[in-house]
Each structure stands twice: as structure tokens, then as C-alpha cells.
């Protein structure tokens, strides 16, 4: 399975996530710094707390970095751990589910989702989303990109799934692992 970053195309994400992602990282890294400082003073529980905070912080940061990239020939759904690159010719429907979440439904030949489609975590339904109509706006924009890109060469092919690389989230996990090992050594 491929592990990589996604760049390019029109990036569609919640405005609140643009503000929340650095705030989440700062909050969890700050709390972990306090735990690491305790660990440097010989307290094992500070290092354990730092490892737990960084692990949870990495997951929360990845959730707030969820988005969709609308490229020329495909759209790429970036969820917390996995990304799905769906060529425009393979898209059957883009729309909101009953709960208000953005769903990309591939054609049957490209589907490994058992008819459910790919949920876009960055546009999962919420009360504020229903009030502001975020999912509907993003759906309309994605449909425009799909209609333009469907006829371009390279707009067909299989849906590709891969692990998402994120420098900050992966760095937090690496430091969390270091804190866990240090906690074992201190004990």
C-alpha cells in the first residue's frame, strides 16, 4: 500500500478546520511538553501522560486535516488515515447522505464500498453544517470539477487507496513512541 502526501488541485475543507488544526496541535504538544518536563525530573507518569497526549493529539490533528482535493482528472478524499483517489469517470454520484455527510459513490465497476460510497470525514454532517449548507456548496463545486474533468485523458481507471502522510501527525506519533520507551527506561 502506498504511503504519501497529496498536493495539487483545488483544496476544499471546512473553514473551521483551518483554525482548529494548528490549535489542536498546539494544545496537545503544549500538554505533552509539561509531561516531558516532569519526565526529565524522573517522573515516569509524566512521560506516560505525554505519550498518551501526543497519540490522541495526532489523531485529532488528522481529523481536522480531513479535506478533498479536486484535481484535473480525479478527486482525492483525504480522511484521517486513508486517502482515496477517485477518477472522475468512476464517480457515479456526489451528494449528501441522509445525515448530511458528503458521500462520493463510485460506479459499480470501481466500488469496493459495498454500495455505501466513500464518506468524506472533513464534511461529515453536523448541526452547523446544516445551518450554513457547507456540504451542498462543496457538492456543487465538486460536480463542476467532475463535469469538466470527466472528458480529459486519464480521467478513468481504478479507485486508489493509500495511507496519508502528515509530517506533524507522524512527528507527534514518533515523539509519543520515544516518550513511551523513555517511561519504560525510567521505571
N, C-alpha and C positions, 0 to 999 in steps of 0.2 A: 504494500500500500504506500502510495506517495505521501510525503510529508513536505509541505511547502507553504509559502506565502501567496497571497492573492493581491495583485496590483492591477491597476488599469480599469478602464470603463467608468461609467457613472456610478458613484457610490451612493446608495440610498440607505439611510439609517435614521433612527429616531433622534430628534434634536436633543432630547433629554439624555440619551446615551453619550453624546459628545461631551456633556458636562459631567455625567456620572462616572465615566470610566477613569479619568485621572483622579477624581475624588475617592473612588473606591481603592485605587492603588495606593494613594497617599495614606488613607485611613489604615489599611491593613499593614502596610510597610511601617508606618509610624508605631502601631501597636507591637509589631514584631521587633522593632528596634529596642523598645523598652524591655521585652523579654530577653533579647540577646544581651543587653546591658546587664540584666540580672544573671544571665548565664556566665558572663565574663567574671562575675563576682562569686562564681562557684555554685550557683543555684540551678539545679537540674530542671526544676519546674518552669523556670523562665525560658529555657531552651525548648522544652516541650510545648509551651504556650506559643512561642514564636513559630515553631514548625506547624502547629495547627492553624494559627492565624494566616500564615503565608499560603498554606494549602487551600484554605477556604477563600482567601483573597484572590488567588489565582483563578479559581472557578468563577467567582463573582465578576472579576475583571473580564474574563472571557465572555460571560453573558452580556455585559454592557458593550462589548465589541462586536456583537452579532450584527450582520448587515447583509445587503445584497449588492453585488457588482453587476451592472448591466453593461456587458461588452458589446462588440460589434456583431458577433455570431452566436453568443451564448450568455446566459445569466449564471452567476455563481452565487449560491446561497452559503453564507458564512454563518454557521451555528457555533456554539461554544467549543466543541471538539472536532466536528467533521464539517467539511465543505462539500457541496455538490455542484458540479459544473454541468448545467443542462443546456444543450444546444437548442436554439430557438425552434428548429424544425421538429424537435422531440417534445415540445410543450403542447399539451392538449388544452389546458386551461390554467389561467392565473386568476385567483379570486380569493374572497374571504370565506372562511368556513362558518358554520352556524354560531361559533363562539366569537367570531370577529377576527380570527387569526388569519394571516396571509398564508395561502397554500399554493404551491406550484404542482400541478398534476401533469405528469408526463404521459405520452401516448402509451398504449398497452405494450408495444414492442420494446419500449425503453424502460418500462416500470419494474422496479424491484420493491415497490412500496405497497403492494397488495391493494391497489386502488385508492389508497389514502392520500397519496401525494407527499410532497416534501414540505414540512412545516418550517416557516421562517421565524426562528426564535426572536429575532430583533423586532418583529411585528406581530407578536402574539397578542391576542385580544386583551383589552383592558377597558376599564370604565372611561379613562381619559381618551383612549383611542376611539371609542365610540362617540365621545363628545366632539373631538377635533376631526374625526374622519381620516386619520392617518393612513389606515390600511387601504381605503378607497383611493386616496391620492397616489399612493405608491403603486397600487394595482393598475391605475390608468397609465402611469408613466412606464411601467414595465411592459404593458401591452403595446405602447407606441414603439418601444425599442424592439420588441418581438416582431412586430409587423414590418419594421424597416430591415431588420437583420435576418429574417427568415429566408429571404431570397439570395443572400450573399453566399459565395462559395465557403464551405467549411461550417455552415450552419446546421449540418446534420451529423449524426454519429451517436455513440452511446453516452449515457449519463456517467460521469466520472465522480467517484467519491474519494476523498483524501483527507488526511489529518491536517489541521490548520496549525501553522507555526505562528507563534506570537512571542516576540522577544521578551516583553515584560512578564507575561504569564509564565513562560517557560523559565525565566530567570527566578521568579518567585518560587517556583517548584524546586529549582536547583538549590536555592538557599534554604528552603524548608528541609530538603534531604540532608544538607550539611548540618542544620540545627539538630535534626533527629539523631544523626551519628554522634554529634558532639554531646548530646544529652546522655547517650549510652556510655560514652567515654567518661563523663563526669561522675556518673553513678558509681 
